[in-house]
Amino acid sequence: MAVPSVDQLYSPLLQALRKLGGSASISELENATIPTLDLSEDDLNQPHGQRTTEVAYRLAWARTNLKIYGLVDNSQRGVWVLTPQGAKVDLVDSHEVRRFLLEKRKQRQPKRQRKSPSREVGELDPTEGTPEQNWREHLQATLLTLPPGTFERLCQRMLRESGFVQVEVTGRSGDGGIDGIGRVTIGGLLSFPVLFQCKRYHGSVGPSTIRDFRGAMIGRTDRGLVITTGTFTREAKLEATRDGAPPIDLVDGEDLLNKLKELRLGVQVQMVEAISIDPDWFQGI
């Protein structure tokens, strides 16, 4: 079957979030939702642009639409939760959601720009072209223009800012794709080395890359990290967590953009101060 439409993903997302206890990270939520969709490997790996898959893209829009509709919410740390209203809903009425989103969109447009949509309401992305989408596209394009050595140094800086120490970029050819090594310290008592690989990719990273990288890790460390501007195929994700093999953590394009924003590395974020008055507080003096 083809990848479900955004509308068709509302109920599976909500049900998966409930099974996860009412809160989940994006990866947890995707891992709980995707198996219920009965998709083929080709469907799961179908790309959307350069940094994500079609199913991940539509799941992202489904989360956004459900948030606008009031059934879910998310924190600054990327944890998605059921709202009190969402906790009461088992099946989402997609027609009602579309009507609500269309009305929201009309309210944001100046009256002179309000026209009947030229496409079906079901195809409406309510936040299409927003600054959130624009900065991601701009940052993604910028990363893809970086020379390999510059991208490796960016990953080195990101790891240092994230708490890694003794981060060294090696970048030696014929080293199984290993680009560098860093050390993670836990509680000031324990530490262990992590080998990393940086892939400035337009497409998807497959399982062979993960296997080759793991082979290069043998005898050097038990933990690896692969960072890419693209995506990882489902097979690559399974290979990274295969039982009996050293685990490899994966950072895809979306994770990379979020981390650069969080660390303010080449990304400037302007915070707007909002001030409100509480008249009841004055009455209680």
C-alpha positions as CSV (number, residue, x, y, z in Angstrom):
1,M,0.0,0.0,0.0
2,A,1.1,3.6,-0.5
3,V,2.1,5.9,2.3
4,P,-1.2,7.0,4.0
5,S,-2.3,10.6,3.7
6,V,-1.8,13.1,6.5
7,D,-5.5,12.7,7.3
8,Q,-5.2,9.0,7.6
9,L,-2.3,9.3,10.1
10,Y,-4.3,11.2,12.8
11,S,-5.8,8.2,14.6
12,P,-2.8,5.9,14.4
13,L,-0.6,8.7,15.9
14,L,-3.0,9.4,18.7
15,Q,-3.4,5.7,19.5
16,A,0.4,5.1,19.5
17,L,0.9,8.1,21.8
18,R,-1.7,6.6,24.2
19,K,0.0,3.2,24.2
20,L,3.3,5.0,25.0
21,G,1.8,6.4,28.2
22,G,0.7,9.7,26.8
23,S,4.1,11.1,26.0
24,A,6.9,10.3,23.6
25,S,9.8,11.6,21.7
26,I,9.5,11.9,17.9
27,S,11.5,8.8,17.3
28,E,9.5,6.8,19.9
29,L,6.3,8.0,18.4
30,E,7.4,7.1,14.9
31,N,8.6,3.7,15.9
32,A,5.3,3.0,17.6
33,T,3.1,4.3,14.7
34,I,4.9,3.0,11.6
35,P,4.5,-0.7,12.3
36,T,0.7,-0.3,12.4
37,L,0.6,1.1,8.9
38,D,1.6,-2.1,7.1
39,L,4.0,-0.4,4.7
40,S,6.4,-2.1,2.3
41,E,10.1,-1.4,2.5
42,D,9.9,0.7,-0.7
43,D,7.1,2.8,1.0
44,L,9.1,3.2,4.2
45,N,12.2,4.4,2.3
46,Q,10.4,6.6,-0.2
47,P,12.3,10.0,0.1
48,H,10.8,13.4,0.5
49,G,13.3,16.0,-0.5
50,Q,16.9,15.5,0.7
51,R,16.6,15.0,4.5
52,T,13.6,12.9,5.3
53,T,11.3,10.2,4.1
54,E,7.7,10.6,2.8
55,V,6.2,8.8,5.8
56,A,8.2,10.9,8.3
57,Y,7.2,14.1,6.5
58,R,3.5,13.2,6.6
59,L,3.8,12.1,10.2
60,A,5.3,15.5,11.0
61,W,2.4,17.3,9.4
62,A,-0.1,15.0,11.2
63,R,1.5,15.9,14.6
64,T,1.4,19.6,13.6
65,N,-2.2,19.5,12.6
66,L,-3.3,17.6,15.7
67,K,-1.4,20.2,17.8
68,I,-3.3,23.0,16.1
69,Y,-6.6,21.1,16.6
70,G,-5.8,20.7,20.3
71,L,-5.3,17.0,20.7
72,V,-1.6,16.9,21.3
73,D,1.2,19.3,22.4
74,N,4.9,19.4,22.4
75,S,7.6,20.8,24.7
76,Q,10.7,22.7,23.7
77,R,12.7,19.5,24.2
78,G,10.7,17.7,21.5
79,V,8.5,15.5,23.7
80,W,4.9,15.1,22.4
81,V,2.1,14.6,24.8
82,L,-1.7,14.1,24.8
83,T,-3.7,17.1,25.9
84,P,-6.7,16.5,28.3
85,Q,-8.9,16.7,25.2
86,G,-6.7,14.3,23.2
87,A,-6.8,11.8,26.1
88,K,-10.6,11.5,25.6
89,V,-10.4,10.8,21.8
90,D,-10.0,7.3,20.3
91,L,-10.7,8.1,16.6
92,V,-10.1,11.4,15.0
93,D,-12.7,12.9,12.7
94,S,-10.4,14.0,9.8
95,H,-13.2,16.0,8.1
96,E,-13.7,18.1,11.3
97,V,-9.9,18.6,11.6
98,R,-9.7,19.8,8.0
99,R,-12.6,22.2,8.5
100,F,-11.0,23.6,11.6
101,L,-7.6,24.0,9.9
102,L,-9.1,25.7,6.9
103,E,-10.9,28.2,9.2
104,K,-7.7,28.9,11.1
105,R,-5.9,29.6,7.8
106,K,-8.6,32.0,6.7
107,Q,-8.3,33.8,9.9
108,R,-4.6,34.4,9.4
109,Q,-5.0,35.8,5.9
110,P,-5.8,39.4,5.1
111,K,-9.4,39.7,3.8
112,R,-8.2,40.7,0.3
113,Q,-6.2,37.5,0.0
114,R,-9.0,35.1,1.1
115,K,-10.0,33.0,-1.8
116,S,-11.5,29.6,-2.2
117,P,-8.7,27.0,-2.1
118,S,-7.6,25.8,-5.5
119,R,-7.0,22.3,-4.1
120,E,-8.8,19.9,-2.0
121,V,-9.1,20.8,1.7
122,G,-7.6,17.4,2.5
123,E,-4.3,18.5,0.9
124,L,-4.1,21.6,2.9
125,D,-0.9,22.1,5.0
126,P,-2.0,24.8,7.4
127,T,1.5,26.2,8.2
128,E,2.9,25.8,4.7
129,G,5.6,28.3,4.0
130,T,6.0,29.4,7.7
131,P,9.3,30.6,9.1
132,E,9.7,27.2,10.8
133,Q,9.8,25.5,7.4
134,N,11.8,28.2,5.8
135,W,14.7,28.2,8.2
136,R,15.0,24.4,8.0
137,E,15.2,24.5,4.2
138,H,17.8,27.3,4.3
139,L,19.9,25.5,6.9
140,Q,19.7,22.2,5.0
141,A,20.8,23.9,1.8
142,T,23.7,25.6,3.6
143,L,24.9,22.3,5.1
144,L,24.9,20.6,1.7
145,T,27.2,23.3,0.2
146,L,29.9,22.7,2.9
147,P,33.1,21.0,1.9
148,P,33.6,17.6,3.6
149,G,36.3,18.9,5.9
150,T,34.2,21.9,7.0
151,F,31.2,19.6,7.7
152,E,33.4,17.3,9.8
153,R,34.6,20.3,11.8
154,L,31.0,21.4,12.3
155,C,30.2,17.9,13.7
156,Q,33.2,18.1,15.9
157,R,32.0,21.5,17.3
158,M,28.5,20.1,17.8
159,L,29.8,17.1,19.7
160,R,31.9,19.3,21.9
161,E,29.0,21.7,22.6
162,S,26.9,18.6,23.5
163,G,29.4,17.4,26.2
164,F,31.9,15.3,24.4
165,V,35.5,15.8,25.3
166,Q,38.8,15.1,23.5
167,V,37.0,15.2,20.1
168,E,39.4,14.6,17.3
169,V,38.7,14.6,13.6
170,T,40.9,12.0,11.8
171,G,39.3,11.8,8.4
172,R,41.8,9.2,7.2
173,S,41.0,7.5,3.9
174,G,40.6,3.7,4.1
175,D,39.6,3.8,7.7
176,G,36.2,2.2,7.3
177,G,34.4,5.6,7.1
178,I,35.6,6.7,10.6
179,D,35.9,10.5,10.6
180,G,36.8,11.0,14.3
181,I,36.7,10.0,17.9
182,G,35.4,11.6,21.1
183,R,35.0,10.7,24.7
184,V,31.8,10.8,26.7
185,T,32.1,11.3,30.5
186,I,29.3,10.2,32.8
187,G,29.1,11.8,36.2
188,G,32.8,12.6,36.3
189,L,33.5,9.0,37.1
190,L,33.1,6.9,34.0
191,S,34.1,7.6,30.4
192,F,34.2,5.8,27.1
193,P,35.3,6.5,23.5
194,V,32.8,7.0,20.7
195,L,33.8,6.8,17.0
196,F,31.8,8.9,14.7
197,Q,31.2,9.2,11.0
198,C,29.9,12.4,9.2
199,K,28.0,11.9,5.9
200,R,26.9,15.0,4.0
201,Y,24.3,13.2,2.1
202,H,21.5,14.1,-0.3
203,G,19.7,10.8,0.1
204,S,19.4,7.9,2.4
205,V,22.1,6.0,4.3
206,G,21.7,2.2,3.9
207,P,22.6,-0.8,6.1
208,S,25.9,-1.5,4.3
209,T,27.2,1.8,5.5
210,I,26.3,0.9,9.1
211,R,27.9,-2.6,8.7
212,D,31.1,-1.2,7.3
213,F,31.3,1.4,10.0
214,R,30.8,-1.2,12.7
215,G,33.5,-3.4,11.2
216,A,35.9,-0.5,11.5
217,M,34.9,-0.1,15.2
218,I,36.0,-3.6,16.2
219,G,38.8,-3.6,18.7
220,R,38.6,0.2,19.1
221,T,35.4,1.0,20.9
222,D,31.9,-0.5,21.6
223,R,30.0,2.6,20.6
224,G,29.5,4.5,17.4
225,L,27.7,7.5,16.0
226,V,26.7,8.3,12.4
227,I,25.6,11.9,11.6
228,T,24.0,12.7,8.2
229,T,22.2,15.5,6.5
230,G,20.0,12.9,4.9
231,T,18.0,10.0,6.2
232,F,18.5,6.4,7.3
233,T,16.6,3.6,5.6
234,R,14.6,1.3,7.8
235,E,17.2,-1.5,7.2
236,A,19.9,0.9,8.4
237,K,18.1,1.6,11.6
238,L,17.5,-2.1,12.3
239,E,21.2,-2.8,11.6
240,A,22.3,0.0,14.0
241,T,20.4,-1.7,16.8
242,R,20.9,-5.4,15.9
243,D,21.0,-7.8,18.8
244,G,24.5,-9.0,19.6
245,A,26.3,-6.2,17.8
246,P,27.9,-3.0,19.1
247,P,25.2,-0.3,19.0
248,I,25.4,2.6,16.7
249,D,23.5,5.8,17.3
250,L,22.0,7.6,14.3
251,V,21.5,11.4,13.8
252,D,19.6,12.1,10.7
253,G,19.0,15.5,8.9
254,E,16.1,16.5,11.1
255,D,17.9,15.6,14.3
256,L,21.0,17.6,13.1
257,L,19.0,20.7,12.3
258,N,17.3,20.6,15.7
259,K,20.6,20.1,17.5
260,L,22.2,23.0,15.6
261,K,19.3,25.2,16.5
262,E,19.4,24.1,20.2
263,L,23.1,24.8,20.4
264,R,22.8,28.1,18.4
265,L,25.5,26.9,16.0
266,G,25.0,29.1,13.0
267,V,21.4,29.6,13.9
268,Q,20.2,32.8,15.6
269,V,16.9,32.6,17.5
270,Q,15.1,35.8,18.4
271,M,12.9,35.5,21.5
272,V,9.8,37.8,21.7
273,E,8.8,38.9,25.1
274,A,5.1,38.6,25.8
275,I,3.6,40.7,28.7
276,S,0.2,40.2,30.2
277,I,-1.5,41.7,33.3
278,D,-3.2,39.7,36.0
279,P,-5.9,42.0,37.5
280,D,-6.8,39.4,40.1
281,W,-3.3,39.6,41.6
282,F,-3.8,43.2,42.4
283,Q,-7.1,42.5,44.1
284,G,-5.4,40.0,46.3
285,I,-2.9,42.5,47.8
